[in-house]
Amino acid sequence: MPKKSKTLCVDDLRHAEYYGMQDTFDELYQKSQNGEVFENLMDLIVSRDNILLAYRNIKANKGSYTAGTDKKNITDIGSRTPDDVVKRVRFIVTGSEHGYRPKPVRRKDIPKPNGKTRPLGIPCIWDRLIQQCIKQIMEPICEAKFSNNSYGFRPNRSVEHAINRTYTMLQMMNLHYVIEFDIKGFFDNVNHSKLIRQIWSLGIHDKTLIFIIKRILTAPIKMPDNTTVLPDKGTPQGGIISPLLANIVLNELDWWIASQWEENPIAISRGRERIIGKTKVFDKSHGYRIMKNTEMKEMHIIRYADDFRIFCRTKEDAVRTKEAVTEWIEERLKLEVSPEKTRIVNTRKRWSEFLGFKIRVRLKHHKYVVQSAICDKKVEIERAKLVEQAKNIAKPREKKSCLSEIQLYNSMVLGIQNYYQLATCISIDCREFHRRVMTVLTNRLNTETGSMLKREGGTITQAEKERFGQSKMIRYVSGIDQMIYPIAFIKNKIPMAKRSIVCSYTKEGRALIHTELNLNQYVLKGLREKISVGHSTEYHDSKISLFSAQKGKCAISGEEFADAEHVAVWLKVPGSLGGFERYKNMVLIHKKYLILLQELPQAAIKDLIKTLNITKKMLVKINSLREQANLSAII
């Protein structure tokens, strides 16, 4: 019997389908690829569906509950009606005679592991919503123009893809000289005029949008001491649109480096199309062979946000490349390269650090292979955190239980393993973590009657069994059913490369990562457009989510809705009993069943049961809803 195909889902893509914006994004991407210019994007940015999609996308982020200088968060938006939210966004953006004026950004200093702080700018929630509206429209345009060599803050790209490419450069291409670049305070020093010109060069010629972006960049910053600063450079870290703007700034660098070798005109002119497997590729190897016989410098870039490495074949190439790239960054991007932190590393002799990993190559069977581990600074930081949390398990903090401390420790273990499992020496580093943690737990959980640290305990979940079931390092605290995850039980994962065809803005690219919504689009469109008078934006958004979760069917009968007018929203706990308009308190039913969720004489109810053909199974569901609404059961 053939296996049922697994449903794939990417949240951002699913949300775009809910609000009917995916086709718009696809069209923007295609036009951008074709080199078209965009002079009127504001109509799309302030469209009803785009604004409500922006609300949907940011409300799931925990940061949306962090207030800005106006003391408001996402609940203040969600409690308003959809029409009110749309009108307010449009007024803030274009309604004022002075144009868009973002409120002051709240500055907060976040401690860094090295003892220093990182400045974070927290915009007001309405400004964040507007930034999300802009990002949704700009991103497909920019993605069509971005280089394949950047991996940070982009859809369908990750640290894993960047590390895979790094390993390929070192092991497969034998590019063993790595230039580690460091731009001084990148986010705080972005040149605004240069950024605006770069946005224009991407084909975004909407002058109203560019004016708004200028206002975002120069939004007043309210410092912790209540003084206000007007920035003349930089993008605020913490703004929703800031990562996209940062990628726009450094995209020019990506393409300049690529033009020196990877996308050099010689390589392109001598290239030809080939079929590898089922994929059509443009093979430039003949051009590269010709270029190697010249004095041209071979260089390749891998960038993750403002952290990037350039790979060269020889030390001479690396020295010349370092000088050329430093000069280019300072002259073209108006940014300063740190001479103290920028260095050339021969990975045959020393470790190179990138994204928290230290990487080198070693000789094995007459061939250089990659060796990687957690970088030394991160080892110290993670070890200290784990040891401190182990102490909290032995002696829980005030108002904390031993169980909650174990659960926090376990989440730390999963975070470390999931991120650093790409290192070839991950098991060695994690064994050291395990040894330190077990020393603390063993010493601190010893009592006069014996150790409280046990090898056996409560039941484990299926996920825990699959991940740690074969480990002999599992431990429990006496009287607590939750296991303490063994951090040393981990093996290296080979990092996967990004599949070139994967793209959020083409049907073929989405098919590999996302299963399209299989719902009645007519009804879904009707639900989007149906005005829920007197109801909140959260109610409206949850209604659409429920339609998808219930597969377009009535929760009582299981029949598919044929029209949006047939859909009724029922609050499990009514507002009169303290219920809220929230997803978990809502269910969609056919409106003809609403009458059965009222107090009626038994005789009338029996007639309705016959008229509506209520089965025993349906009656059980109806009585469940009646019980939650504090209504008597139908007998």
N, C-alpha and C positions, 0 to 999 in steps of 0.2 A: 504494500500500500504506500503510495507516495506521501512524503512528509508535507504537512501544511507549511506554506511559506511563512516565514517570520515577518511580522509587521515591524517596520523600522519607523522611527519617529524622531525628528529634530524639532525641538520646541519652537524655535523661531520660525521655521518653515510652516509648522502646524498653525501657529498663530496668524501668519500671513494668509493662510487658506481660510481661516475663520472669517477674516475681514475682507476677503476677496482682493487682496493686494498683490498676490504672487505674480499674476500676469503683468501687472504694471512694473514690478521690479525686473521681470524678465525682459520686458521691452526696453527699459532704461539700459540694462546691461548690453543688449544687442546693439542698440543705437550707439552706445559708447564705444563698443568694439569696432563699429563701422566708422568711427571718427566724427560722428555728428556733434553739433554744438547745442547746448541746452540754455535757452534764454528765458524760459518761463517755468521754473520748477516750484514756485511758491503756491500755485494752485494745487499741486499734488501734496505739498507739505502740509497745507492747512485743510486738506480734504477731510471730511468726517471720518471715513474709514481709517485713514492714516493716523489721525489723532487718537481714535479709540484703540487702534493697534498699538500705538506708543504707550498708552496706559497699560494695556495688557502686558507688554514686554517689560516694563519697569516695575510693575507691582510685585512680581515674584522675587525681585532682588531685595535682600535684607536691607541694603543701603537706602531703599526708598522710604524706610521708616525713620531715617535719620533726618532731623529737621535742619533747615538752613537758618539764615538770619531772621526769617519771618516766623519761625517757630512752627511751621506747618510741615506735614508729611503726606504720604500717599493716601492715607485715609480721608484727608480733607478733600482730595479730588474724587476719590471713589464714592463719597457720600453725596456728591452732586449728581444731577441728572445728566445723561449724555448730551442733551442739547445745550445745557448750561456750560459743560466742559468745553464743547466745541466753540461756542460763542466766546467764552473767556479766552481761549487760546488765540482765536482769530483777532480779538481785540488787543491782546498783549502784543501780538506780533505786528499787526498792521493798523490797528484802530486808533492809536494815539497820534496826535499831530506831530509829536517829536520822534515818531518811529519807535522801534523796539528798544526798551531800556531795561536790561536785566537788573535784578536787585543785587545788592552786595553779596559777594561770595564769602561764606564763613571759612576762615583759615583755621586749620587744626594741625598741630604737629604730631606726627605718628612716630613713636620710638623705633629706631633701627637696631639690629643686633649688635652693631659696632659702637653703640652708645650715642650715636648722633640721632637726629630726627629727620623725617621726610615731611615736607610741607604738603598738606592735602587741602584742596579747595572744595568746599561743599556748597554747590549752588542751591538756591531755593527750589522747592519741588516743582513749581510751575515752570521755572526756567529749565529744570531737568527734563520735564515733559516736552518742552519745545525743542531742546537739543536732541531728544530721541526721535521726534518727528523729522528733524533735519537729517539725522544720521540714516534713518531708514531709506530716504530718497537718495542721499549722496553715496551710500555704500555700494550699490550695484554699479553706479557710474565709475567710481574709483576702482572697484575690483577688476573691471575690464581693462584698466590701465596699469594696475600694479604689477610689479615684477614677481616671478615665481620664487625668487630667492629670499623673500621676507615671510616670516611665519608668525609674528606676534600680533595679537588683537585682530585677527582676520578669520572669517568663517571657514570651517573645515581645515584649519591649520593649527598645529600644536607644537609643544616642546618636543614631543616624540618625533615629529617630522623633521624638526631642525637637527636633532641629535642623529637621526638616521643619515641625513645629508652630510653631517660632520664626519661620521664614520666612513661614509663613501669617499669623501675627499681624501681622508687619511689612508685608508686601507686599499681601496680600489684604484684611486687615481694617483696615489703616492705623492700627494702634495703635503709634505711634512713640515713646511715652514708656515707657522700661523702668526699673523699679526693681530694682537689683541688691542683693539681701539677703545678709548674711553673719551666721550664727549663731556666736558665740564657742564654740569647742571643743565642737561639738554632741555627738559621740559620748562625750565625757568628762563631759558635764553633763546627760544625760538623767535626769529625775526618776523614780525607781523607783515611787513611789506612784502618780504620774500614769499611768505606763505600764501598771501592773497594772489600773487603772480602765479604761483604753482597751481592753485585752485583753478585759476583762469586757463592755464595751459592744459588742464585736464578736460576742458570743454565746458566747464560750468561758468556760463556768462550771464546768469541771472543777477542783475545788479542789486535787486532788493535782498536776495539771499546773501550776497557778498557783504552788503551793509550790515546785515544781522550778524554774520560771522565776525565782522570787525567789532561789533558791540559786545559779543560774547568774549572775545579775546581781551577787551579793555574793561570788562566788568569790574567795578570797585571791589577790593578785597578788604574785609573787616578782620583785623588782626586780633589775636587773643587779648591784647590790652585795650581793645575797643577803638583803636585808631584805624583810619581808613587809608588804603594805599591805592593809587591809580596806576596799574601796570602799563608799561610801554613795550614790553616784550614777554614772551613765554605763553604757554597754555596751561591753565590750572589743572594739576593732577587731581582727579576726582570728578571732573566734568565728563559727561557721557560721550561727548563728541571729541574729547581731547585725544584718545588713542588713534582715531581716524585721522585727525589733523597731523599727529606726529608721523603717521605712516605716509601722509602726503608729502611732508617735508623731506623725509629720507628716501622716498621713492626715486627721487632724482639721482641720489647717490647710487641706489641699486642699479639703475639703468646705465649710469656712467661707467661703473665697474664692469657691468656685463658687456658694454660696447668695446671694452679693451681686449676682450678675448671671447667670451661665450657667445656674444651676439655681434662679433666683429664682422664688418662687411665682407671680408675675405672668406670667413667661415660660411656665411650665408650664401654668397655667390657660388661656392663650390659644393653646397649641400644638395641633397636629393631626398625625396620621400621614400620611406621604406615601411613595410608591414612587419611588425614584431608581434608574434602571437595574433591577436585580433585588433591590435592597436596600430594606427597609422602614425608614424613619427617622422620628423625631419632630421635626417642624419647629416651632421656637419663634420664628421670625423676626417674626411679628405681635406677640408679647409684647415682643420687644426694641425694636420701633419705638415702642410705647407707653412703655417705660421710658426711652427717649432723650429724651422730652419732660418728664421729671421731673428732680429734682435728684440722682437716684441716681448713684453713681460706677460707671462701667464698669471692671471689672478682670478679668483672666484670668491664671491661674498656669500655669507650666510648671516641673515639679520633677524633678530627677534626684538621688536620694538627699537629701543635705542642701543641695544647690546648687539654688536656685530663683530664677526671675525672674517679676515681675508686670508685665503690660502694660496701659497706660492710653492713653486717647485725647487727653487734654489735660494740660498741666502742672499745672493746678489739681487735677484728679483725682488725679494722681500724688502731689502733695504731701500731700493729705488721706489717700490710701490708705497711703502710707508711714507716716504717724503712726498710723493705725488698726491696721495690721498689726503694727507694732512693739509697740504696747501690748498687742495680743491675744496675741502670742507670749510676751511677758514675764509676762502675768497668767495665761494659760491653760496654757501649756506649761512655765512656770517656767524659761525659757531666756533668755539675754541676746543681744540683737542688737548687733553691733559698729557704733557710729555712724561710725567712721572709714572702714570698708569698705563701708557701705551707702550707696548714692547713687542719684540719679535721672539718667538719661541720655536726652537728646534725640537719637535716632539719625539725625535729619536733619543734625545738626552734628557728632556725636562717635560714636566706636566704643563699642559695648557688648560686654562679654566674657562668654562662656558656654561651658563645657565645652571650653576650649582654643581656641575660635574668637573672633575679633573681628568684630562684625557691625554694619552700619549700612544706611541706605537712601540712595539718590541719585536725583536727578531724571533721568528718561530719557523723552523724548517725552511730556512733560506728566504723567508718572506716576512714582511712587516705586517703585523696584525694589531688591531686596536685593543688597548687596555684602558679601562675607565673605572672611576670610583667616585664617591662623594667627596667634594673638595674639602680641604682641611678646615676652613672657617665654618662651613655648614656642619661638619662632623661635631665640632665643639658646641655649636648652637643646639643642634638636635639632641646631642647627648645630655646637655645640661637640662633641656626641657623634659626629657624622659625621666631623668633621675629625680628632678623636682616633683614630677607628677607621681613617681613611685613613692616618694615620701608622703604625698597627699593620700595615697591609697592606704599606707600604714597608719597615718593619722589624718583623717579627713578634716578639711577646713570647716570653719564655722558655717552652719546651715547647709552643709554638704554631707551626703551619706557615702559610705564606702562604695556602694554600687555605682553612684553617679561619678565618683572619682575613677573607678575602673572603666566605665564607659568612655570618659574623656580620654583616658590613657589609650584605650583601644582605637579611638578615632585618630589619635596622634600616630599610632603604629600604622594604621591603614594609609594615612596621608604620606608618611615617609616611604612605605613600601611601594605604593602606587606611583609615586613620582620618581624615586631613585632606582626602581627595578631595571631601568634601562642601562645602568652601570654594569659592566662585566664583573666587577668585584663587589657587587652589592652584598653578597652573603658574608664576606669578610668584615665589612663595616657593620653590618647588622649583628653579627656575632659579638662584636665589641660592645654594641649598645646593650645587647641581651645580658652580657656578663655584668656590666655595671648595674643594670636595673635589678637583676636577681640578687646581687650582693646587698643592695639596699633593702629589698623586700625580705630576704632571708634573715638579715640582722635585725630588722625592725619588727618583724612579725613573730619572733621567737618569744615564748613565754615560759614560765616555770613549769607549766604542764605540757610543753611541747610546742612545735611550730604550728602557726595558724595557716601556713602555706601548704596546700594539699595538691596532690596529683589528680585527684578525681573530684567531681562536683556535680553540678546540675546538668540538665539536658542542653544540647547545642542546636542551633538552627541549621537548616540545610546549607545555607551559604557558608556558615562557619565550618561545617563538616567538610564541604568541598575544598575550602581554602586551608584549613588547619588540621583536618581530621587525622592525617597520618603523622602529625608531630608528636614527639615524646616530650616536648618542652612546655606543654600546656599546664598551667597552674591555676588554682582557685584559692580564694581566701575563705577560710572556714566559715560556713553559714551563709555564703553568698553564691548564688547559682551562676552568675555571669563569669565566664572564663576570662583570664588575663591573656590577651593575644601574644603568642610568642614571636617577637619581632625578628628573631634569627631564622625563622622558618620561611625562607624566601629564596627564589632563584632568579637569575637574570632573565629578562625578557628582551628579545631582539627587537629593536625599534623598527616600526613599519614606516615605509616611505609613503608620502602623500600620492594618491592615485591622480594622475594628471587630468583625467576626465571629470573627477568629482567637482561639482560647482553648484552653489545654491540657486543660480539664476539661469540654468538650462534644464529642460526636462530630462535629458540624458544624464546630466551630472547629478541631478537629485535622485534619480532612480536607484543609484547605488547606496544611498544613505537614508532614504526617506520613502515611505509608502504613501502615495497621495490619498487624501481624504476621500473615502468611498461613501459619500452621503448624498442625499437628494439636494442638489445645489439650488434648486428653485425654493425649497423650504428654508434652507440656510440663508439665502439672500433675503427672503421675506422676514426672517427673524432679525437680521441685521438692521433692516430698514424699518421694522415695526417700532413705533414710538411707545415706550413703556411709560405712560403718563404718571408722574409722581414717584417714579422709581429711580434708584441710584444707578450710576455708571457701573458699580460693582455688580449690581443685580443684572444689568444688561449683559455684561461680559460673562458672568457665571451662567446665564441662560444659554449662551452660544456654546460654552464649554460642555454643559450638560447635554446639549443636543448631540454633540460628538461622542461623549462618554456613553450615552444611552443608544448610540448607533442609529439615531434618528427615529427611535421607537418610544411608544408610550410605556411608562414605568409600571402601569397596571395591567394592560392587555398585551403588550408586546407588539402591537400593530404599528406599522410605519406611518408616520405623519405624512399626509398628502398635501397639506397646506399650512402655512404659518399661522393662519387664523384658527386652526384646530389645536394649537399648542397652548396649554395653560401651565403657568408656574405655580406650584403649591409649596408653601413654606411648611416644613415638617412640624416645627414649633412656631405657631403663629406669633405675629408681633405683639398681640395682646397678652401672650404668655412669656414675653421676653425674647422671642426669636428674632434673629437678624437676617437681613438679605445677603446671605453668604452662600457660597457654593455648597458647603456641607449641609446646609439647612434647606436646600432646595431640591425639587424633583419636578420633572416635566411629565404631565399627563394629558390625555385628550380632554378637552374642555367639557365633553358630555358626561365625564365622571365626576365633575366638581360637585354636582348635586348630592352625590353619595357621601360627601365629606362634610355634610351639614347635619344638624339635629333635626330629624324628621320622625313622624309617627311610624311605627313598625309596619303598619299596613301599606303606607305610601312607599316605604323602602322596598317591601317585597314586590310591589308592582314594578318598581324601577329595576329591580334585579332581573325580573323576567323580560322587561322591555329591552334592557341593555345586554341581555344574554351573559350575565355575570357567572363565570365558572367558580368552582371551589378555590382554585388556585388564585384567581383574581380577587376573590373575597378575602383571602388571607392577607393579600397586599393592601387591600382597602382598609381592613381592620387594623393593620399595623400603622397606617397613616392616621387613622382615627384615634388610636391609642396615644400617639405622640402629640396629637392636637387636643388631648384631654376630652375626647368624645367617647361615648359608649359604643361598644362593639356591636356589629350587626349579627344577630343570631340566625 
